[in-house]
Structures are given as structure tokens and as C-alpha cells.
């Protein structure tokens, strides 16, 4: 498992109890769309937060609609179970104004059967006079309920800190995952029905994963070991990730959490795109999520046999350039799960990407690159009050891999403009061939007198 792995905390609860508002409180900005209408969580909601000395990945799950196809009680139980499967801990949010409702009890019944940590947040306790509402939630049998105000922040961080203290440090747990820790983990991600499971079956040579024309057939992340002449790797087939507003079935919401989980554990993401349908906003959304989680990325344009027949290859290339230009020069494989075209090249592409993501550069070659980059294009001068002072870079060093992370020391990090950071990242990528791999640049101040 990569050393960047985080413990995942899923925020669950029935509709309109304030899950997204609480998530935004933790995230520190309005990442989720918040309205009074139930079920309006439209964004993929995954955010790293620092809690004491720990970093957690919070995932805000979509609420349940009363009009869901499944019988509501069963749907509630399924949502809670999906959260328990995909997360390391659960933050269960209830509405203090309404008291315990049958849906809350259904969720609590499922959570109690798990050995995973669960914290009970009684939301909308906005003033001290509302504190007497909390005692009613002891009946849920999930320990001491904690009064919080997602709107104003009261009690929220205390609750999250206590939950974080119950979690083991990632990488310290044993079990089956530890046995495969040395193997490259590759996640296949994409919208429903783009052919991820069919590609997986082509790779392993047998129909190990159910393939169906019905979107969302694969609901859990399925790990499968693939042994080749060049070594072994673990392929993870994930449920198709729809826009949150279109996740009408509970299984699809759980699948979204499993996709986040799979990306968190993987070093390489293969973003599968339906070539016949073209590149959509959701394809871009999924690719951005993979990049954000630090995965090296390749694009698999599936159903290429249909693309060539339609004569739309050039148009598809233009869509990739326009919608996915934020990706760092990802390798593109035009494949067909149906015919097997170029599928055999996938493992080599994944290994190449993983190798780039794990590459370590010496401080001396980094400093040569930094000196040449700054000589080519100096940063704009720093403005401090009425004075303008030149910005100087001193040296650079690499602090991590998967993704490659670099620390640059300069006189005034806050004065470095985003455009200049992008310039440095692009020059670093070009110089050392980090195509397809995200790069993390961090700036730290150092006084010139110490240089």
C-alpha cells in the first residue's frame, strides 16, 4: 500500500440531517452543495483533513430519497453497510430537533453489528438550551451521543478528534492486504457501463467479474491478482461512478465510496472511457479525483472498434484535449474489451507509470534543474507594502514518492504566484519525464542570510 494511504471516515445519515453542512465545516470551504431540499449532494465529496497529528479522508455520502426503488428500510440498511465496507470509521449524523426516528434506528442497527468505530453526532444543537435533546439518542446504542452544530461549528472538531484516536495508523494493520503490500495496485475507474469489468476479464482470461449491459452491476471493489512474465499486480475493478445527483440507487452511492477507497489504495488509475460515447464531464470528474488522490493516470479508450467504424477518432482526440487537459500527459491506450485489441499492453503501461511515480531524484540533480528553471524564467518580485523585493530560490529536495513530492526553499513562499508554481511543475515534469504522474510541490521559507 502506498505510504500516502489515509484512514477513510464516511459521513452517513438519513436525508437532510446536515451531513454536507458538517462536511463543509470540516473541509473549511463550501465543497458540497448545501440546500434544504433532501438529496442535493451533487459533488463527489472526498476531502483530506488534519485532525491533530493525523490526516483523514472524509467522504460525504448522498442522502436517501424517500422515492428510492428499494423498500426504504432495506435501503437505509444497505447504505450503512456500504459505508462500513468502504470506510475505516463512520460518523453517523442525526437531527437533534426531530429526535430519534425509525430511519435512524435502522441505520444504528446496522452500525452496531460492525467492529468499526462509530461516532454519533447529534446535529442542530445550536444553543445551550437545545442540549437536553441529546439524551434521547442514547437509545440508539452507539455510545455517548455528541451534540454538534454543523452550522456554527460547536462540538464538531471534538467529535472528530475522538473518532480519529480510535483508528489505527494506516499500514500498521495486518491481514490479507499486508500480504499483497509489495504488489502494484491498479484501479480501473470510470462511469457505469464503459467496459471496466469486460476489460478485466480480457486481462485475466476468464469471466471472473459479472458483465452486464445494466449500469452499476459491479457495486463493490473487486481485487484480482494478475500474474504476467514481468511480475504480478493487483487489479481493482470498481463500481461505475455517476454524478452524485444521478446516484438514484443506494448501491451506486456505496460504489462511489468504494471507488474513493480503491483510488486511495492504488498507485495507478486506469480511467476507462467509452470511446463510442465520447468524453463527458463525469469522465473529467473521475480523472480529476484519481489525480487528486495521487494516482498516476492512463486513459483507456474502450470500444475502439466502434470508434473507428464511426470515423470519429479525430473528434474524440479533440474532446480528450479539451476536457482532460489538466491531466499531466497521460498515456492513452485505444483498446477494445470485445476484441481484445491492445488489452495486452495494459500491464506494461501500468508498470511504467508506477515506476515514474516511485522515482527518486538526487538533491544535486534537483538543484541543477532548479537553477536552470529560475534562470530561464525568474519569479515576479514580492510586494511587501510599498517595497518590492526579488524572490530567491535556494535549493530543492525530494521528500516522497507516489506521488513524487518535492520541497523547495525560497525567501517568500506566499509571494510565489500560482502561474509560477505551474511553470516549475511543468519544467520538472519535462526534465525528468514524469508524464502521467501527479507532482506535489511544497514551498518553505528560508532567510537569505542562512543560505
C-alpha positions as CSV (number, residue, x, y, z in Angstrom):
1,X,0.0,0.0,0.0
2,X,1.3,3.5,-0.8
3,X,2.6,5.5,2.1
4,X,0.1,8.2,1.3
5,X,-2.8,5.9,2.4
6,X,-5.3,7.6,4.7
7,X,-7.9,6.3,7.1
8,X,-11.3,6.9,5.5
9,X,-14.3,8.2,7.5
10,X,-17.7,8.1,5.9
11,X,-20.4,10.6,7.0
12,X,-23.8,8.8,6.9
13,X,-27.3,9.5,7.9
14,X,-30.8,9.9,6.6
15,X,-31.7,12.8,4.3
16,X,-31.5,16.4,5.4
17,X,-29.8,15.9,8.8
18,X,-26.9,18.2,7.8
19,X,-24.2,15.8,6.5
20,X,-23.0,18.1,3.8
21,X,-23.0,21.1,6.1
22,X,-20.9,19.2,8.7
23,X,-18.6,18.0,5.9
24,X,-18.1,21.6,4.7
25,X,-17.3,22.6,8.3
26,X,-14.5,20.1,8.4
27,X,-13.3,20.8,4.9
28,X,-13.2,24.6,5.6
29,X,-15.0,25.7,2.5
30,X,-18.3,25.0,0.7
31,X,-17.1,21.9,-1.2
32,X,-20.6,20.4,-1.1
33,X,-23.8,22.0,-2.4
34,X,-26.0,22.6,0.7
35,X,-29.7,23.3,0.4
36,X,-32.8,22.5,2.4
37,X,-34.1,20.1,-0.2
38,X,-33.1,16.5,0.6
39,X,-30.7,14.7,-1.7
40,X,-28.9,17.7,-3.2
41,X,-25.4,16.5,-2.6
42,X,-24.2,16.8,-6.2
43,X,-20.4,16.8,-6.0
44,X,-18.1,13.9,-5.4
45,X,-17.3,14.6,-1.8
46,X,-13.9,13.5,-0.6
47,X,-11.6,15.8,1.3
48,X,-8.4,15.4,3.3
49,X,-8.5,17.0,6.8
50,X,-5.9,17.3,9.5
51,X,-7.1,16.1,12.9
52,X,-4.4,16.6,15.5
53,X,-1.4,14.6,14.2
54,X,-3.5,12.5,11.9
55,X,-4.8,13.0,8.3
56,X,-8.2,11.6,7.5
57,X,-10.1,11.3,4.2
58,X,-13.7,12.4,4.8
59,X,-16.3,11.1,2.4
60,X,-19.8,12.7,2.4
61,X,-22.4,10.2,1.3
62,X,-25.5,11.2,-0.6
63,X,-28.8,11.1,1.4
64,X,-31.6,8.6,0.7
65,X,-34.6,9.7,-1.3
66,X,-38.0,8.6,0.0
67,X,-38.8,7.6,-3.6
68,X,-35.9,5.2,-3.9
69,X,-36.8,2.0,-5.8
70,X,-35.8,-0.2,-2.9
71,X,-38.0,-0.6,0.1
72,X,-36.8,2.2,2.4
73,X,-35.9,0.3,5.5
74,X,-33.7,-2.1,3.4
75,X,-32.2,0.8,1.5
76,X,-31.2,2.5,4.8
77,X,-29.5,-0.7,6.0
78,X,-27.7,-1.1,2.7
79,X,-26.4,2.5,2.8
80,X,-24.9,1.9,6.3
81,X,-23.5,-1.4,5.2
82,X,-21.8,0.1,2.2
83,X,-20.2,2.7,4.4
84,X,-18.9,0.1,6.8
85,X,-17.5,-1.9,3.9
86,X,-15.7,1.0,2.3
87,X,-14.7,3.1,5.3
88,X,-12.4,2.7,8.3
89,X,-14.8,4.5,10.6
90,X,-18.3,6.0,10.4
91,X,-19.6,9.4,11.5
92,X,-23.4,8.9,11.9
93,X,-25.3,12.2,11.8
94,X,-28.8,12.6,13.3
95,X,-31.1,15.6,13.7
96,X,-31.4,16.8,17.3
97,X,-34.5,18.8,16.6
98,X,-36.5,15.8,15.4
99,X,-35.3,13.2,17.9
100,X,-34.6,9.5,17.0
101,X,-36.7,8.4,14.0
102,X,-37.3,4.9,12.6
103,X,-34.8,5.5,9.9
104,X,-32.1,6.5,12.5
105,X,-32.8,3.3,14.3
106,X,-32.5,1.2,11.1
107,X,-29.1,2.7,10.4
108,X,-28.0,2.3,14.1
109,X,-29.0,-1.4,14.0
110,X,-26.6,-2.0,11.1
111,X,-23.7,0.1,12.5
112,X,-23.9,-1.7,15.9
113,X,-23.1,-5.1,14.2
114,X,-19.8,-3.8,13.0
115,X,-16.5,-3.8,14.9
116,X,-15.5,-0.5,13.2
117,X,-15.5,2.7,15.2
118,X,-18.8,4.7,15.0
119,X,-19.3,8.3,16.3
120,X,-22.8,9.6,16.8
121,X,-23.2,13.3,16.0
122,X,-26.5,14.9,17.2
123,X,-26.6,17.9,14.8
124,X,-28.6,21.2,15.0
125,X,-27.8,21.7,18.7
126,X,-27.1,25.3,18.1
127,X,-27.5,26.9,21.5
128,X,-27.1,25.5,25.1
129,X,-30.8,25.4,25.6
130,X,-31.0,22.7,23.0
131,X,-28.6,20.4,24.9
132,X,-31.4,18.4,26.5
133,X,-32.3,17.0,23.2
134,X,-29.2,14.8,23.1
135,X,-30.1,12.3,25.8
136,X,-32.9,10.8,23.7
137,X,-30.3,9.4,21.3
138,X,-28.7,7.1,23.9
139,X,-31.4,4.6,22.8
140,X,-29.6,4.0,19.5
141,X,-26.9,2.0,21.4
142,X,-23.9,3.7,19.8
143,X,-22.3,5.1,22.9
144,X,-22.4,8.7,24.1
145,X,-24.1,10.9,21.6
146,X,-22.2,14.1,20.9
147,X,-24.0,17.4,20.4
148,X,-22.7,19.4,17.4
149,X,-23.7,22.4,15.4
150,X,-22.7,21.9,11.8
151,X,-23.9,25.4,11.1
152,X,-21.8,27.1,13.8
153,X,-19.1,24.5,14.4
154,X,-19.8,23.8,18.1
155,X,-18.6,20.3,19.1
156,X,-17.7,19.2,15.6
157,X,-13.9,19.0,15.9
158,X,-14.0,17.5,19.4
159,X,-16.1,14.7,18.0
160,X,-13.8,14.1,15.0
161,X,-10.7,14.1,17.2
162,X,-12.1,11.4,19.5
163,X,-13.0,9.3,16.5
164,X,-9.5,9.7,15.0
165,X,-8.0,8.5,18.2
166,X,-9.8,5.1,17.8
167,X,-8.3,4.5,14.4
168,X,-5.0,2.5,13.8
169,X,-2.3,4.2,11.8
170,X,-2.6,3.1,8.1
171,X,0.0,0.5,7.3
172,X,0.2,-0.9,10.8
173,X,-2.7,-3.4,10.4
174,X,-2.0,-6.9,9.2
175,X,-4.1,-9.3,7.3
176,X,-4.6,-10.1,3.6
177,X,-3.9,-6.5,2.5
178,X,-0.4,-6.6,4.2
179,X,0.4,-9.9,2.3
180,X,0.0,-8.0,-1.1
181,X,1.6,-4.8,0.1
182,X,4.6,-5.3,-2.3
183,X,2.4,-5.7,-5.4
184,X,1.4,-2.9,-7.6
185,X,-2.3,-2.0,-7.2
186,X,-4.0,-0.7,-10.3
187,X,-7.6,0.7,-10.1
188,X,-9.9,0.6,-13.1
189,X,-12.3,3.5,-12.7
190,X,-14.9,5.2,-14.9
191,X,-18.6,5.8,-15.4
192,X,-21.0,2.9,-15.3
193,X,-21.1,0.6,-18.3
194,X,-17.9,1.8,-20.0
195,X,-16.5,-1.7,-20.0
196,X,-14.3,-1.9,-16.9
197,X,-15.3,-5.4,-16.0
198,X,-15.0,-6.6,-19.6
199,X,-11.5,-5.3,-19.8
200,X,-10.6,-7.0,-16.5
201,X,-12.0,-10.3,-17.8
202,X,-9.9,-9.9,-21.0
203,X,-6.8,-9.4,-18.9
204,X,-7.3,-12.4,-16.7
205,X,-8.6,-14.6,-19.5
206,X,-11.8,-15.7,-17.8
207,X,-15.1,-14.1,-16.8
208,X,-14.4,-13.5,-13.2
209,X,-16.4,-10.4,-12.9
210,X,-20.1,-10.2,-13.8
211,X,-20.6,-8.3,-17.1
212,X,-23.9,-6.8,-17.9
213,X,-25.5,-4.1,-20.0
214,X,-27.2,-2.8,-16.9
215,X,-25.2,0.1,-15.4
216,X,-23.9,-0.4,-11.9
217,X,-23.7,-4.2,-11.9
218,X,-20.4,-4.0,-10.1
219,X,-21.1,-2.5,-6.7
220,X,-18.1,-3.4,-4.7
221,X,-14.4,-3.0,-5.5
222,X,-13.1,-6.4,-6.7
223,X,-9.4,-7.2,-6.2
224,X,-7.9,-9.7,-8.7
225,X,-4.2,-10.7,-8.9
226,X,-2.8,-10.8,-12.4
227,X,0.5,-12.8,-12.9
228,X,2.5,-11.9,-16.1
229,X,6.0,-12.6,-17.3
230,X,7.1,-9.3,-15.9
231,X,5.7,-9.9,-12.5
232,X,2.4,-9.7,-10.6
233,X,0.0,-6.9,-9.9
234,X,-3.4,-6.5,-8.3
235,X,-6.3,-5.1,-10.5
236,X,-9.2,-3.5,-8.7
237,X,-12.5,-3.3,-10.7
238,X,-14.7,-0.7,-9.2
239,X,-18.4,0.3,-9.5
240,X,-19.2,2.9,-12.1
241,X,-19.1,6.4,-10.6
242,X,-22.0,8.6,-11.6
243,X,-22.6,12.2,-10.8
244,X,-23.9,12.3,-7.2
245,X,-27.2,13.7,-8.3
246,X,-27.8,10.7,-10.5
247,X,-26.9,8.1,-7.9
248,X,-30.6,7.0,-7.6
249,X,-29.8,3.6,-6.1
250,X,-28.1,3.1,-2.8
251,X,-25.7,0.6,-4.3
252,X,-24.4,3.3,-6.6
253,X,-23.7,5.6,-3.7
254,X,-21.8,2.8,-1.9
255,X,-20.0,2.2,-5.2
256,X,-18.8,5.8,-5.2
257,X,-17.3,5.3,-1.7
258,X,-15.6,2.1,-2.9
259,X,-14.2,4.0,-5.9
260,X,-12.6,6.5,-3.5
261,X,-11.3,3.6,-1.4
262,X,-9.8,1.9,-4.4
263,X,-8.0,5.0,-5.5
264,X,-6.7,5.7,-2.0
265,X,-5.1,2.2,-2.0
266,X,-3.8,2.2,-5.6
267,X,-0.7,3.7,-7.1
268,X,-2.0,3.7,-10.7
269,X,-5.5,4.5,-12.0
270,X,-6.7,3.4,-15.4
271,X,-9.5,5.8,-16.3
272,X,-11.8,3.9,-18.7
273,X,-13.7,6.0,-21.2
274,X,-16.4,4.8,-23.6
275,X,-14.9,5.8,-27.0
276,X,-18.3,5.4,-28.8
277,X,-20.0,7.8,-26.3
278,X,-17.2,10.4,-26.2
279,X,-15.7,12.2,-23.3
280,X,-18.1,13.5,-20.7
281,X,-17.9,15.9,-17.8
282,X,-18.1,13.0,-15.5
283,X,-15.1,11.3,-17.2
284,X,-13.2,14.5,-16.4
285,X,-14.6,14.5,-12.8
286,X,-13.3,10.9,-12.3
287,X,-9.9,11.6,-13.8
288,X,-9.6,14.6,-11.5
289,X,-10.5,12.5,-8.5
290,X,-7.8,10.0,-9.4
291,X,-5.2,12.7,-9.8
292,X,-6.2,14.3,-6.5
293,X,-5.7,11.0,-4.7
294,X,-2.1,10.9,-6.0
295,X,-2.5,8.2,-8.6
296,X,-0.5,8.1,-11.8
297,X,-3.1,8.0,-14.6
298,X,-3.6,6.4,-18.0
299,X,-6.6,6.7,-20.3
300,X,-8.1,3.5,-21.7
301,X,-10.4,4.4,-24.6
302,X,-12.6,1.4,-24.7
303,X,-14.8,0.2,-27.6
304,X,-12.3,1.5,-30.1
305,X,-13.6,-0.9,-32.7
306,X,-16.8,1.2,-32.7
307,X,-15.0,4.5,-32.8
308,X,-13.1,3.6,-36.0
309,X,-16.3,2.4,-37.6
310,X,-17.9,5.8,-36.8
311,X,-15.0,7.7,-38.2
312,X,-14.9,9.9,-35.1
313,X,-11.3,9.2,-33.9
314,X,-10.2,12.8,-34.6
315,X,-13.2,14.3,-32.8
316,X,-12.5,12.0,-29.8
317,X,-8.9,13.2,-29.7
318,X,-10.1,16.8,-29.6
319,X,-12.5,16.0,-26.8
320,X,-9.7,14.5,-24.7
321,X,-7.6,17.5,-25.3
322,X,-10.4,19.9,-24.4
323,X,-11.9,18.1,-21.4
324,X,-8.9,16.3,-19.9
325,X,-6.1,18.9,-20.5
326,X,-5.5,19.1,-16.7
327,X,-4.1,15.5,-16.8
328,X,-0.2,15.5,-16.9
329,X,0.3,14.0,-20.4
330,X,-1.3,10.6,-19.6
331,X,-0.5,7.7,-21.8
332,X,-3.5,6.8,-24.0
333,X,-4.4,3.3,-25.0
334,X,-7.1,2.7,-27.6
335,X,-8.5,-0.7,-26.6
336,X,-11.4,-3.0,-27.2
337,X,-12.6,-5.3,-24.5
338,X,-14.8,-7.1,-27.0
339,X,-12.0,-8.0,-29.5
340,X,-9.0,-7.8,-27.1
341,X,-7.3,-5.1,-29.2
342,X,-4.2,-3.7,-27.3
343,X,-5.5,-5.1,-24.0
344,X,-2.3,-7.0,-23.5
345,X,-0.4,-3.7,-23.3
346,X,-2.2,-2.5,-20.2
347,X,0.1,-4.2,-17.6
348,X,3.2,-2.7,-19.2
349,X,1.7,0.8,-19.2
350,X,0.7,0.5,-15.5
351,X,4.2,-0.7,-14.5
352,X,5.8,2.2,-16.4
353,X,3.5,4.7,-14.7
354,X,4.2,3.2,-11.3
355,X,8.0,3.3,-12.0
356,X,7.7,7.1,-12.7
357,X,5.7,7.7,-9.6
358,X,8.3,5.9,-7.4
359,X,11.3,7.5,-8.9
360,X,13.7,9.3,-6.6
361,X,15.9,12.2,-7.7
362,X,19.1,13.2,-6.1
363,X,19.4,16.6,-4.4
364,X,22.2,17.6,-6.8
365,X,20.2,17.0,-10.0
366,X,17.2,18.7,-8.5
367,X,19.2,21.7,-7.7
368,X,20.7,21.8,-11.2
369,X,17.2,21.8,-12.5
370,X,16.0,24.5,-10.1
371,X,18.9,26.8,-11.0
372,X,18.3,26.4,-14.8
373,X,14.5,26.9,-14.4
374,X,14.9,30.1,-12.4
375,X,17.5,31.4,-14.9
376,X,15.1,30.7,-17.7
377,X,12.2,32.5,-16.0
378,X,12.6,34.4,-12.8
379,X,9.6,34.8,-10.4
380,X,7.8,38.1,-10.2
381,X,9.1,40.4,-7.4
382,X,7.5,40.2,-4.0
383,X,5.4,43.2,-2.9
384,X,5.5,44.0,0.8
385,X,3.8,47.3,1.5
386,X,5.5,49.9,-0.7
387,X,8.6,47.8,-1.2
388,X,9.3,45.3,-3.9
389,X,11.9,42.7,-3.3
390,X,13.2,39.9,-5.6
391,X,12.3,36.4,-4.8
392,X,15.1,33.9,-4.5
393,X,15.2,30.1,-4.5
394,X,17.9,28.3,-2.5
395,X,17.6,24.6,-3.0
396,X,15.2,21.7,-3.6
397,X,14.9,18.2,-2.2
398,X,12.6,15.3,-2.7
399,X,10.5,14.2,0.3
400,X,8.2,11.5,-1.0
401,X,7.1,9.2,-3.8
402,X,3.8,8.0,-5.2
403,X,3.2,10.8,-5.9
404,X,6.6,12.4,-6.2
405,X,6.8,15.2,-3.7
406,X,9.4,18.0,-3.6
407,X,10.2,20.7,-1.1
408,X,11.6,24.0,-2.4
409,X,13.2,26.6,-0.1
410,X,12.8,30.3,-1.0
411,X,12.7,33.7,0.6
412,X,8.9,34.2,0.5
413,X,6.6,31.2,-0.3
414,X,3.4,33.2,0.0
415,X,4.6,35.6,-2.8
416,X,5.0,32.8,-5.4
417,X,2.1,33.1,-7.8
418,X,0.2,30.0,-8.9
419,X,1.3,30.5,-12.5
420,X,4.9,30.3,-11.5
421,X,4.3,27.1,-9.5
422,X,2.8,25.6,-12.6
423,X,5.8,26.7,-14.6
424,X,8.1,25.0,-12.1
425,X,6.0,21.8,-12.1
426,X,5.9,21.7,-16.0
427,X,9.7,22.2,-16.2
428,X,10.2,19.5,-13.6
429,X,7.9,17.1,-15.4
430,X,9.6,17.7,-18.8
431,X,13.1,17.4,-17.4
432,X,12.6,14.1,-15.5
433,X,9.8,12.5,-17.6
434,X,7.0,12.4,-15.1
435,X,4.4,12.1,-17.8
436,X,1.1,10.7,-16.4
437,X,2.2,11.3,-12.8
438,X,0.9,14.0,-10.4
439,X,3.6,16.1,-8.8
440,X,3.4,17.8,-5.4
441,X,5.5,21.0,-4.9
442,X,5.7,22.4,-1.5
443,X,7.4,25.7,-0.7
444,X,9.1,26.6,2.6
445,X,10.6,29.9,3.7
446,X,14.3,30.3,4.4
447,X,16.1,33.5,5.2
448,X,18.7,34.7,2.7
449,X,21.2,35.2,5.5
450,X,21.1,31.4,6.2
451,X,21.8,30.5,2.6
